[in-house]
């Protein structure tokens, strides 16, 4: 016997596609049970000239969401790295509260990206005293549009998360004590993050063409050069679950291991590597 609960939606917004996974939930005598009810991959139309790069994904979501709203209790939205900016904001002991921390981080982003950063939505992760603070930034127009769509559909939006954090959390047990390069592959993009005992030492997102497997060694060498010598490592932990083992890069001088994301309890029978970002813990 089981008691049905309202469904959960997991949504991944990318420049070229929209991923939707609908998860049914029920209570059984063994506890909460989850199972995949539906999953879709919808191509996104290219953004028209002058439009924001995320506009095609938002239009696709607007078209699909009404059909997914029935019996949906809440949703989590994951944003592709194409839409995100990341930075490690230097420590400052002069900051008194969260408001000052945000203003300091915004100033840091403006130094890197110009006045456009003034309107970005920022999120800062807690950091130990004396340590740089990881910050992510996204166009507020995107987050406002997403919130408006879910509000109009009557679905509670639980969170909007960057793909980098979702990928890291899906492999936390492997990464949290590692000193290695954590590389997140998304079609057309590579995010290279240096981990020092699981903590971010540097992070950079780069465009990646079809030859990224061949250029990855050069990109890693350049990033290693830009970091201090004490952080040097030849271990690379690659998050690219969409790719077959045969498609993974083999780089002389680098020890590359493919990460396998932890899949949410109950979803393993329906796991599809193309939906790994939406189905992971």
C-alpha distance (Angstrom), angle and dihedral (degrees) to the residues before:
residue distance angle dihedral
X1 . . .
X2 3.80 . .
X3 3.78 138.9 .
X4 3.81 114.0 -136.0
X5 3.79 119.6 -134.2
X6 3.76 130.1 -166.6
X7 3.80 116.0 -79.3
X8 3.78 130.9 -101.4
X9 3.82 124.9 -133.7
X10 3.79 124.2 -151.0
X11 3.80 114.0 -165.8
X12 3.81 128.5 -173.2
X13 3.81 118.1 -167.2
X14 3.81 116.5 -156.8
X15 3.81 130.4 164.4
X16 3.82 92.7 -111.1
X17 3.80 103.4 29.8
X18 3.76 147.1 19.9
X19 3.81 119.1 -137.7
X20 3.79 119.9 -157.7
X21 3.79 126.2 -176.1
X22 3.79 121.5 -179.6
X23 3.80 114.5 -158.9
X24 3.78 123.6 -163.8
X25 3.79 118.7 -147.6
X26 3.77 130.7 -160.8
X27 3.79 139.2 163.2
X28 3.79 116.3 -120.7
X29 3.77 132.0 171.8
X30 3.81 86.1 -91.4
X31 3.80 92.9 54.8
X32 3.80 133.9 -104.5
X33 3.81 113.1 -2.1
X34 3.80 125.0 -162.7
X35 3.78 128.5 -167.9
X36 3.78 136.0 169.7
X37 3.79 112.2 -104.0
X38 3.79 98.5 175.3
X39 3.77 141.0 -9.4
X40 3.79 129.5 -170.2
X41 3.77 137.8 -176.1
X42 3.80 110.6 -159.5
X43 3.82 121.3 -172.7
X44 3.79 114.0 -127.3
X45 3.78 122.3 -136.5
X46 3.79 114.8 -118.6
X47 3.78 114.1 -95.5
X48 3.79 109.2 -99.3
X49 3.77 119.1 -118.9
X50 3.78 111.6 -68.0
X51 3.82 94.0 13.1
X52 3.77 124.6 119.4
X53 3.84 114.9 -92.7
X54 3.80 90.3 -117.1
X55 3.81 95.6 51.8
X56 3.82 94.9 95.0
X57 3.81 92.0 53.4
X58 3.80 91.8 48.8
X59 3.80 91.6 50.2
X60 3.81 90.2 50.6
X61 3.80 90.4 50.0
X62 3.79 91.3 48.6
X63 3.81 90.0 54.3
X64 3.82 95.7 46.3
X65 3.78 103.1 37.8
X66 3.83 99.5 76.4
X67 3.80 90.1 58.9
X68 3.80 91.1 50.0
X69 3.80 97.0 45.9
X70 3.81 98.7 82.6
X71 3.82 110.2 108.1
X72 3.81 92.7 -8.4
X73 3.79 113.6 144.1
X74 3.79 101.7 -176.7
X75 3.77 143.2 -14.0
X76 3.79 140.0 -144.7
X77 3.81 118.6 -152.5
X78 3.80 121.7 -157.0
X79 3.80 119.0 -161.8
X80 3.79 121.5 -147.5
X81 3.78 117.2 -119.1
X82 3.81 87.3 -113.5
X83 3.81 87.7 76.3
X84 3.80 97.2 42.2
X85 3.78 137.0 81.2
X86 3.78 120.3 -158.8
X87 3.77 133.1 -164.3
X88 3.78 142.2 166.9
X89 3.78 104.5 -130.8
X90 3.82 113.2 -149.2
X91 3.78 117.6 -112.9
X92 3.80 118.0 -98.6
X93 3.77 121.8 -174.5
X94 3.81 90.8 -164.2
X95 3.83 94.4 73.9
X96 3.79 112.7 104.8
X97 3.80 105.6 -173.1
X98 3.80 146.5 -1.5
X99 3.80 92.6 -82.1
X100 3.78 91.8 57.2
X101 3.81 91.3 44.9
X102 3.81 90.2 54.3
X103 3.80 92.7 47.3
X104 3.81 90.2 49.2
X105 3.82 91.4 49.5
X106 3.81 91.4 47.8
X107 3.80 90.2 52.4
X108 3.81 88.4 51.4
X109 3.82 91.8 51.9
X110 3.81 90.8 46.9
X111 3.79 89.8 54.9
X112 3.81 89.2 54.8
X113 3.81 101.6 36.5
X114 3.78 107.6 19.7
X115 3.78 131.7 -125.9
X116 3.84 93.3 -30.4
X117 3.81 87.6 79.7
X118 3.80 89.8 67.3
X119 3.80 90.8 81.5
X120 3.81 99.3 37.5
X121 3.78 121.4 115.7
X122 3.80 109.2 -119.8
X123 3.77 132.1 -157.1
X124 3.79 124.1 -172.3
X125 3.77 127.4 -162.2
X126 3.80 119.8 -140.4
X127 3.80 114.5 -98.1
X128 3.78 136.4 -171.6
X129 3.78 118.1 -103.4
X130 3.77 109.9 -82.2
X131 3.82 94.3 19.5
X132 3.83 127.2 108.5
X133 3.79 114.8 -102.1
X134 3.79 120.3 -125.8
X135 3.80 112.0 -129.4
X136 3.77 133.0 -177.7
X137 3.79 127.2 -162.5
X138 3.79 133.0 -165.9
X139 3.79 135.7 175.4
X140 3.80 106.1 -87.2
X141 3.79 88.7 -142.8
X142 3.81 89.0 67.2
X143 3.80 96.0 48.9
X144 3.82 92.0 43.7
X145 3.81 90.4 51.4
X146 3.82 92.2 48.9
X147 3.80 92.9 48.8
X148 3.80 91.3 48.3
X149 3.82 92.4 51.7
X150 3.79 94.0 51.3
X151 3.79 92.0 42.9
X152 3.79 90.2 52.8
X153 3.81 90.9 49.4
X154 3.80 92.1 50.1
X155 3.81 93.6 -119.3
X156 3.78 120.0 135.9
X157 3.79 110.3 -123.3
X158 3.77 105.1 -143.5
X159 3.80 98.1 -175.4
X160 3.81 147.7 -19.9
X161 3.80 111.0 -139.8
X162 3.83 134.8 -177.2
X163 3.80 115.2 -119.3
X164 3.81 91.6 -122.7
X165 3.78 92.2 63.7
X166 3.81 93.4 43.5
X167 3.81 90.9 51.4
X168 3.81 92.1 46.7
X169 3.79 93.1 48.6
X170 3.81 91.4 47.8
X171 3.82 88.5 60.8
X172 3.80 98.6 29.8
X173 3.80 94.7 129.2
X174 3.81 89.9 58.5
X175 3.79 97.4 39.3
X176 3.77 107.2 38.1
X177 3.83 94.7 81.9
X178 3.81 98.2 28.1
X179 3.77 128.7 116.8
X180 3.79 100.1 -159.8
X181 3.78 145.6 99.4
X182 3.79 110.8 -77.0
X183 3.80 107.7 -155.8
X184 3.79 120.6 -169.3
X185 3.79 114.1 -162.7
X186 3.80 121.1 -157.8
X187 3.79 123.6 164.5
X188 3.79 104.5 -79.4
X189 3.79 95.0 3.2
X190 3.79 142.2 77.1
X191 3.79 124.5 -168.4
X192 3.81 112.8 -161.1
X193 3.79 115.7 -164.2
X194 3.78 126.0 175.7
X195 3.80 113.2 -142.1
X196 3.77 122.5 -155.8
X197 3.78 108.3 -169.3
X198 3.79 87.7 -27.8
X199 3.80 95.0 -49.0
X200 3.79 122.8 113.2
X201 3.78 112.8 -104.3
X202 3.79 96.3 171.3
X203 3.79 137.6 -8.2
X204 3.78 133.0 -166.8
X205 3.81 134.1 167.3
X206 3.80 118.2 -148.2
X207 3.77 135.4 -178.9
X208 3.77 112.9 -106.6
X209 3.77 127.1 -158.9
X210 3.75 129.3 -161.1
X211 3.80 89.4 -79.7
X212 3.82 94.2 59.8
X213 3.82 91.9 120.3
X214 3.80 89.7 61.2
X215 3.82 95.5 42.0
X216 3.82 96.7 44.5
X217 3.85 94.2 89.0
X218 3.80 91.1 53.6
X219 3.80 91.6 47.4
X220 3.79 91.6 50.0
X221 3.79 91.9 47.5
X222 3.80 90.5 52.2
X223 3.80 92.8 48.7
X224 3.80 91.0 47.0
X225 3.80 89.4 51.7
X226 3.80 90.5 53.7
X227 3.81 92.3 53.4
X228 3.79 126.7 69.7
X229 3.80 118.4 -86.9
X230 3.80 93.8 -114.0
X231 3.80 89.1 65.5
X232 3.81 94.3 55.4
X233 3.82 115.2 129.4
X234 3.79 134.7 157.8
X235 3.81 94.9 -153.5
X236 3.81 116.1 108.0
X237 3.81 122.6 -170.8
X238 3.80 107.7 -162.9
X239 3.81 123.4 -159.5
X240 3.80 103.9 -159.8
X241 3.82 107.0 126.5
X242 3.81 92.5 161.2
X243 3.80 90.5 68.3
X244 3.78 126.6 82.3
X245 3.79 116.4 -122.9
X246 3.81 88.6 -108.6
X247 3.81 90.3 58.6
X248 3.80 95.9 54.3
X249 3.81 116.8 109.0
X250 3.78 121.2 -103.2
X251 3.79 109.2 -153.6
X252 3.77 124.1 -174.3
X253 3.79 110.1 -127.9
X254 3.80 94.0 20.5
X255 3.79 128.1 89.8
X256 3.79 104.4 -142.4
X257 3.80 121.5 -169.0
X258 3.79 124.4 -178.2
X259 3.79 114.5 -129.1
X260 3.78 120.0 -137.6
X261 3.80 113.0 -150.4
X262 3.78 119.7 -130.1
X263 3.79 106.7 -111.0
X264 3.78 119.7 -138.2
X265 3.76 114.4 -97.8
X266 3.79 113.1 -86.0
X267 3.80 94.9 14.0
X268 3.81 98.5 86.8
X269 3.85 95.0 94.0
X270 3.81 89.2 58.4
X271 3.81 96.9 38.0
X272 3.78 115.3 142.5
X273 3.79 117.5 -177.9
X274 3.82 90.6 -142.1
X275 3.81 87.4 63.7
X276 3.81 96.0 42.1
X277 3.81 93.9 120.0
X278 3.81 91.1 54.6
X279 3.81 97.0 41.5
X280 3.80 101.5 43.7
X281 3.77 125.7 101.9
